[in-house]
């Protein structure tokens, strides 16, 4: 048995390489094989990225090869780390056209922390734009590989892929474990089936997992029966038992996926065994208010969110109220991509298009002080853009911890508030580096933050969904930007609209949208001046009355458009 994963930066060819492995090992007949075969999720196929890990068992030259195709995006780094814990080795794949990127470094470090044997491979060598020499140099300088260790492949054409497959057998260690010991199995993923309940994806570390056996989840002490066990072909294939070192699945019958946690350990019901290391509950990092466009669709939205949460234990959902939007839900996500994918799934699978409010992070309070999450940020950038990237990171409250130079590239490591990331740091970095930068991050701790509540009001009426916590030293700038943006996007009315941004009752910025003014003299071709003055005076009195009694009426559709404009 050989258990391995393919890890790489986004779009470096992981799923295409997996396709070639399936083809060479005849796991999937060639006529049934389609591009990105393991990416069964329609959104994953549409975007061309892996958003859900996919295990598959291959038989090759008398060996059982268990491959796990992993997501490349940083939002799913916990999923990748638990996948690596189920393996003995990993292929580190690097695109020859773009070289080592930030998530290449992050995945290498994750694999090293799990003590995995790593096989480096350069992909896309068939392309004219491939810079094999540069990529080779980066692999040797960044990670200390020798040139003899590197494999040069084209996952698209299949060139040298079989040699890489043979290296998995010859270079990766076989699984260690004791078949005579009591059962210990690591959960590295789980899905929900309407008829059979939660299906846990497991790696058997010690002992055997048998069909019909009573099992226990160590973190929650929940007990259930393994009604079916088996392996992935990549589809579920039943098998009476899973032995030490095997990767497979177990049907648990549990009706709540949150009880089957990734990283948890499964043991037989009455055996006393220790938890496998590395378990932690993935915490949501970014929160959005999720609202229906029409309150009549509230029940529909709730059902759609609950259905999605059956297959996504990382979602946290709770009700919230808004004076302007009505009833909705506060939903926690692993990151901005995760939020965007859930929104798309609500549209495609739930048949409802929700509105997401401004993103916000989770703050903590300690001894009356507000604490905010900090991240360790890795920025990989060509040296020619180093100055502009460092200037931007400094503006974003970044603390430079380290700089490494490799040929014509640099790796910057910063400590920075996570709120900067959800406020557009990624796109700003792309702008100042002409699209050549790549980043990865990891939440490290919570630190004291000097924050104030920036309240937005129109004609003295607070707009709750537009208010947010901002840094005190940036509050004037944020207030000015918001009031100016609101002035641009709000429609004019018959009365004057005064937009104010306040902190603790103090007005920091103010914009005014003048009212429409009807030309009341248009129908008068001539006549007495006093008659004209009388009409103008009557209009002024009406406008004064409107300014006093005119109610701020922001219909949901206008507010949704407004939130969208402010996000952009």
Buried (B, 14 or more C-beta within 10 A) or exposed (E): BBBBBBBBBBBBBBBBBBBBBBBBBEBBEEEEEEEBBBBEBEBBBEBEBBBBBBBBBBEBEEBBBBBBBBBBBBBBBBBBBBBBBBBBBBBBBBBBBBBBBBBBBBBBEBBEEBEBBBBBBBBBBBEEEBBBEBBBBBBBBBBEBEEEBBBBBBBBEBBBBBEBBBBBBEBBEEBEBEEEBBBBBBBBBBBBBEEBBBBBBBBBBBBBBBBEBEBBBBBEEBEBBBBBBBBBBBEBEEBEBBBBBBBBBBBBBBEEBBBBBBBBBBBBEEEEBEBBEEBEEBEBBBBBBBBBBEBEBBEBBBEBBEBBBBBBBBBBBEEBEBEBBEBBBBBBBBBBBBBBBBBBBBBEEBEBBBBBBBBBBBBEEEEEEBBBBBBBBBBBBBEEBBEBBBEBBEEBBBEEEEEEEBEEBBBBBBBBBBBBBBBBBBEBBBEBBEEBBBBBBBBEEBEEBEBBEBBBBBBEEBBBBBBBBBBEEBBBEBBBBBBEBBBEEBEEBEBBBBBBBBBEEEEBBBBEBEBEEEEEEEEEEEEEEEEBEEEEEEBEEBBEEBBEEBEBEBEBEBBBBBBEEBEE
